[in-house]
Amino acid sequence: MTDDDTGTQSLYGRLDPEQVGAFGLKVWQYKQGELVSLMIHLGDRLGIYRTLQGRGPVTVAELAEASGLKERWLLEWLRGQTAAGLIEYHGAENGGEPRFELTDVGAAVLADEEGSVAFAGGAFGYPPSHDVIDGLAEAFQTGVGLSYQRLGPCAAHRTERMLGPWTRQALVPRIIPALDGVEERLRAGIDVVDVGCGGGVALLSLARAFPASRFVGYDPSEHAIEIARERTREAGVDNVEWRVARGEDLPAAPTFDLVVTFDCVHDMTRPDLVISAIRGAIRDDGAWLIKDIRSSPRFKDNLRNPVLALLYGFSVSACMSSALSEPDGLGLGTLGFNPVVAERMVREGGFTRFRMHDFEDPANLYYEVRP
Ligand SMILES: C[S@@+](CC[C@H](N)C(=O)[O-])C[C@H]1O[C@@H](n2cnc3c(N)ncnc32)[C@H](O)[C@@H]1O
């Protein structure tokens, strides 16, 4: 094949069509993923997964009746979900209607937000707005990214629902008891601060479990603190307060017996300054619990992670972007606060004891740090 009268062969003409086809399929599967994500968003938002949970195989008419949604729309959605491997299809038997089923395993991932650590449906909120996408494209030119505040209220809700299930179900029963002496002190009554508290899931779980202790949450995102305040009102909890403030703004004098930072040090523009501020604000016999992304300092090792591209997508669109949202940002990003960097930075910040915990959380590692 030649291009008009130049005599040169087009790029496509020089390539093995099978290889191009296979690469094209890989790319189209990402487009498929985008649209399946939208379908998951609709299924979560309209309560379809929750309606399907525990019902076994249902006909479209039964699902329409139970959900109050239109049959034709449900049929198209169910067929698409079957094609995506998320819903099981039972073909028409003995002249009956075909049936669709959300299995118990599927329900644990897509429906059971309160009871399952594996719940993932909360990650499928609204996609980023045009304004955010334009801001990200601009950031590649200016170098300066978007803070969590700039990502808007939908992103704060998505973060809360995405990170909430594990925190709600593992923090009090599994994680706190593994820390040296912390549970007893929480029971007796101590001062606790959550730096980068987001929508407040962690602090509210602790505040409910340990009514004798006092809790304060710091986060610079007004959207996140608004969610935390709303959840506090709903829960009727009175031993917790919230501040729109950064970790850098912690009191300079020793004030807290326990500091927690969950999934946020790698999002901070100056984690080094926040670590120094935490050192100043923690009492000498206090403890700092860090939860951060499970990662290795070696990119090659991380390539074994089957969702590595997802993590880099989070990084460019949220974590690294936030960590570069000021011109002097260090820009650690989603995988940047790995165990090697974490230990080095907390020791440089004046902490002397560093212990890693692995609670088999597939996404995170935990560090118990002491002055
Ligand atoms: C991924 S969210 C995690 C929220 C929460 N800890 C959770 O587990 O749901 C990261 C949070 O870090 C906050 N953040 C970013 N820079 C910060 C800073 N300098 N000080 C305190 N929080 C910060 C963001 O506003 C955002 O709410």
The ligand as an SDF file (V2000), in Angstrom:
LIG
                    3D

 27 29  0  0  0  0  0  0  0  0999 V2000
   -7.7320   10.3570   49.9460 C   0  0  0  0  0  0  0  0  0  0  0  0
   -8.3630   11.5300   51.0500 S   0  0  0  0  0  0  0  0  0  0  0  0
   -8.4280   10.5500   52.5460 C   0  0  0  0  0  0  0  0  0  0  0  0
   -9.4750   11.0520   53.5080 C   0  0  0  0  0  0  0  0  0  0  0  0
   -9.6630   10.2190   54.7760 C   0  0  0  0  0  0  0  0  0  0  0  0
   -8.4730   10.1570   55.5950 N   0  0  0  0  0  0  0  0  0  0  0  0
  -10.1710    8.8280   54.4840 C   0  0  0  0  0  0  0  0  0  0  0  0
   -9.4680    7.8580   54.7330 O   0  0  0  0  0  0  0  0  0  0  0  0
  -11.3070    8.7230   53.9840 O   0  0  0  0  0  0  0  0  0  0  0  0
   -6.9880   12.6190   51.3390 C   0  0  0  0  0  0  0  0  0  0  0  0
   -7.3320   13.8380   52.1740 C   0  0  0  0  0  0  0  0  0  0  0  0
   -6.1200   14.5330   52.5030 O   0  0  0  0  0  0  0  0  0  0  0  0
   -6.4510   15.8920   52.6310 C   0  0  0  0  0  0  0  0  0  0  0  0
   -5.2290   16.7290   52.6170 N   0  0  0  0  0  0  0  0  0  0  0  0
   -4.4980   17.1480   51.5630 C   0  0  0  0  0  0  0  0  0  0  0  0
   -3.4870   17.9440   51.9690 N   0  0  0  0  0  0  0  0  0  0  0  0
   -3.5690   18.0190   53.3240 C   0  0  0  0  0  0  0  0  0  0  0  0
   -2.8070   18.6810   54.3470 C   0  0  0  0  0  0  0  0  0  0  0  0
   -1.7540   19.4490   54.0440 N   0  0  0  0  0  0  0  0  0  0  0  0
   -3.2080   18.5420   55.6300 N   0  0  0  0  0  0  0  0  0  0  0  0
   -4.2630   17.7660   55.9480 C   0  0  0  0  0  0  0  0  0  0  0  0
   -5.0190   17.1230   55.0350 N   0  0  0  0  0  0  0  0  0  0  0  0
   -4.6730   17.2320   53.7380 C   0  0  0  0  0  0  0  0  0  0  0  0
   -7.3750   16.1130   51.4440 C   0  0  0  0  0  0  0  0  0  0  0  0
   -8.1380   17.3030   51.5570 O   0  0  0  0  0  0  0  0  0  0  0  0
   -8.2250   14.8400   51.4630 C   0  0  0  0  0  0  0  0  0  0  0  0
   -9.4270   15.0070   52.1630 O   0  0  0  0  0  0  0  0  0  0  0  0
  1  2  1  0
  2  3  1  0
  2 10  1  0
  3  4  1  0
  4  5  1  0
  5  6  1  0
  5  7  1  0
  7  8  2  0
  7  9  1  0
 10 11  1  0
 11 12  1  0
 11 26  1  0
 12 13  1  0
 13 14  1  0
 13 24  1  0
 14 15  1  0
 14 23  1  0
 15 16  2  0
 16 17  1  0
 17 18  1  0
 17 23  2  0
 18 19  1  0
 18 20  2  0
 20 21  1  0
 21 22  2  0
 22 23  1  0
 24 25  1  0
 24 26  1  0
 26 27  1  0
M  CHG  2   2   1   9  -1
M  END
$$$$
